[in-house]
Each structure stands twice: as structure tokens, then as C-alpha cells.
């Protein structure tokens, strides 16, 4: 069901376009260097592209720098833990892997701030309340990321996502961006216990 247009949404979209365009221009040297390092250390393709649900559950292609090696059974690179290198961990910890997502923001697939875009397979697992996270564009960062990232339970993450949908405003977005920057600088909440990032939603239900 299409979301109701919030009075902040039009301004938010204008800010996203301007911010993404400026960021892509200013950060182009960083993007180029990161792409070169990814190609050198992890191989090609440099970009990780995957279908994700966005606004109103519409599917789009998410772009990120890849942070894992290709699967290689002979070398024992099968699980995420085996495929994630120290370089990949650094990319994730510093959020440099997210730089290509600026293109998603510019296109309108995403916003700077909003619920993180998750896997398509999760769509059928959400409760009606949890599915409300798709009433806004997904974000590069969000209230859940500013509140603990991957150390939070799925239920807590989704509650924060819905809270953001109801409370979104310029002041809320600015606070989230500042909190996210602090979290990235401190390298907090990158992994959940026993996982390189976070367990899959639904796995804990058996």
C-alpha cells in the first residue's frame, strides 16, 4: 500500500539529491582509491549488487563495495566468516563499503537516513507493524544503526525503524547522522555475537 506523504518527505528528498550529488563529487577520489583497493585485495567485480525492497516494498538494486572474497571451496572460503578478510572488516567498520549507495540515494532508491534495506526474503516474515518500515525510503543509516547497529535484536531494530517512520523530521535525521558518525569513528556495534555482522532474521526462531 502506498505510504502517506509526510510533510517532511519533499524537503528530505531535495536534501538527499543535493547531499548525494555533492558527496559523490567531493568523495570521488576516495571512491576511486577504495575501488582500486577492493579490486587488488578482493578481486572483481568491485561492486556488490543485490536486490532489496525499498519504498512500499518495491524492489531495487542496492550497490555497495564488496567486502568478501569469492566463494572458493578448494581454499575453504565458503562461509561469511571465511570469506571476510581484515580488509573487508575495515571497509565495513569505516562504512567505506557504503559509498556506492550514494548513487542509490541520488536515484531515489534510498535516502541518507531511513530503515536499512534488508533481504527480499524477509518481506514475507514481517508482522504488519514491522512491515511499516517500508513506508519510507530505506537509508544508508537509520535510527537502529545510531542506537547499536548489529548488537541489537531484530525485534528492537524493527521497533526503532517504525519509530523513525512516525517521528521522522530534519532534527531527527541530523541527530541520527551525528550519532552514526560517532559510532563509525568508535567502530561500535559492527558485529553481533557469534556472527560477522548479524544473524539472518528468522534463524533465531528455529
Residue pairs with C-beta under 8 A, 6 or more apart in sequence:
1 56
2 56
3 55
3 56
3 134
3 135
3 136
4 135
6 136
6 168
8 168
8 169
8 170
9 136
11 170
12 111
12 168
12 170
12 173
13 108
13 111
15 112
15 170
16 105
16 106
16 108
16 111
16 112
16 137
17 105
17 106
19 105
19 112
20 102
20 103
20 105
20 106
20 112
21 106
23 102
24 31
24 102
24 103
24 106
27 99
27 102
30 96
30 99
31 99
31 100
34 65
34 91
34 96
34 99
35 46
35 65
37 87
38 46
38 65
38 66
38 91
39 46
41 85
41 87
42 66
42 67
42 68
42 69
42 85
42 87
42 88
43 69
43 70
45 66
46 65
46 66
47 63
47 64
47 65
47 66
47 100
48 63
48 64
48 65
48 66
48 67
48 97
49 61
49 62
49 63
50 61
50 62
51 59
51 60
51 61
51 62
51 120
52 59
52 60
52 61
52 62
52 117
52 118
52 119
52 120
52 138
53 59
53 60
53 117
53 118
53 120
53 122
53 123
53 134
53 138
54 60
54 109
54 110
54 117
54 134
54 137
54 138
55 134
55 135
55 136
55 137
55 138
56 134
56 135
57 123
57 131
57 134
59 120
60 104
60 109
60 110
60 117
61 109
62 101
62 104
62 109
62 110
62 117
63 100
63 101
63 103
63 104
64 97
64 98
64 100
64 101
65 91
65 96
65 97
65 98
65 99
65 100
66 88
66 97
67 84
67 88
67 89
67 91
67 92
67 97
68 80
68 83
68 84
68 85
68 88
69 77
69 83
69 84
69 85
69 88
70 77
70 83
71 77
71 78
71 83
76 82
77 83
80 195
80 196
80 197
81 196
84 196
88 97
89 190
89 196
90 96
91 97
92 190
92 197
93 184
93 187
93 190
94 184
94 187
95 184
98 140
101 110
101 140
102 140
104 110
105 111
105 112
105 140
108 137
109 137
109 138
110 117
110 137
110 138
110 139
110 140
111 136
111 137
111 138
111 139
111 140
112 139
112 140
112 141
112 173
112 177
113 139
113 140
113 141
113 142
113 164
113 168
113 172
113 173
113 176
113 177
114 136
114 137
114 138
114 139
114 142
114 164
115 133
115 134
115 136
115 138
115 139
115 142
115 143
115 144
115 161
115 164
115 165
116 138
116 139
116 141
116 142
116 144
116 145
117 138
118 201
119 200
119 201
122 201
122 202
123 131
125 201
125 202
126 133
126 158
129 158
129 162
130 158
130 161
130 162
132 161
132 162
132 165
133 158
133 161
133 162
133 165
135 165
136 164
136 165
136 168
141 176
141 177
141 180
142 160
142 161
142 164
142 176
143 160
143 161
143 163
143 164
143 172
143 176
144 152
144 156
144 157
144 160
144 161
145 176
145 180
145 183
145 189
146 175
146 176
146 179
146 180
146 183
147 160
147 179
148 156
148 188
148 189
149 183
149 188
149 189
149 190
150 189
150 190
150 191
150 192
150 195
150 197
150 198
151 189
151 191
151 192
151 193
152 160
152 189
154 198
154 201
154 204
164 172
164 176
183 189
190 197
191 197
191 198
192 198
192 199
